[in-house]
Amino acid sequence: MMRAAGLGRYEWILDWALVPALLDWRPAVMPHVTSQVISAASGRHHESAYLMWVRDRLAALLVEAEGGWFLQLGLGPFEAEGLIFASVGEAEDWIRDCIPAGWADAP
């Protein structure tokens, strides 16, 4: 630890061991989640739906429900039951929160 000269009433302390980590700082990159509008087969012939993708991997199927979007099918880390999202954007946020560390980067 090295102390710098006093500056008024304050003295600055710098731990030189932290400098390389500070210089290598990068903002966290959010995994790329996209949605694709589709028409899904149902008892009423068809209904609005979205395929949800994380990079090039199919993650979920959302179908239109009263009051929002129902998670009809979740794959892998996105398996869940009975979820209804107010918007597709809310579903995208939920998918981002469910992605395990390193999962989106694996080949």
Rosetta blueprint (number, residue, H / E / L):
1 M L
2 M E
3 R E
4 A L
5 A L
6 G L
7 L E
8 G L
9 R L
10 Y E
11 E L
12 W L
13 I E
14 L E
15 D L
16 W H
17 A H
18 L H
19 V H
20 P H
21 A H
22 L H
23 L H
24 D L
25 W L
26 R L
27 P L
28 A L
29 V L
30 M L
31 P L
32 H L
33 V E
34 T E
35 S E
36 Q E
37 V E
38 I E
39 S E
40 A E
41 A E
42 S E
43 G L
44 R L
45 H E
46 H E
47 E E
48 S E
49 A E
50 Y E
51 L E
52 M E
53 W E
54 V E
55 R L
56 D L
57 R E
58 L E
59 A E
60 A E
61 L E
62 L E
63 V E
64 E E
65 A E
66 E L
67 G L
68 G E
69 W E
70 F E
71 L E
72 Q E
73 L E
74 G E
75 L L
76 G H
77 P H
78 F H
79 E L
80 A L
81 E L
82 G L
83 L L
84 I E
85 F E
86 A L
87 S L
88 V H
89 G H
90 E H
91 A H
92 E H
93 D H
94 W H
95 I H
96 R H
97 D H
98 C H
99 I L
100 P L
101 A L
102 G L
103 W L
104 A L
105 D L
106 A L
107 P L
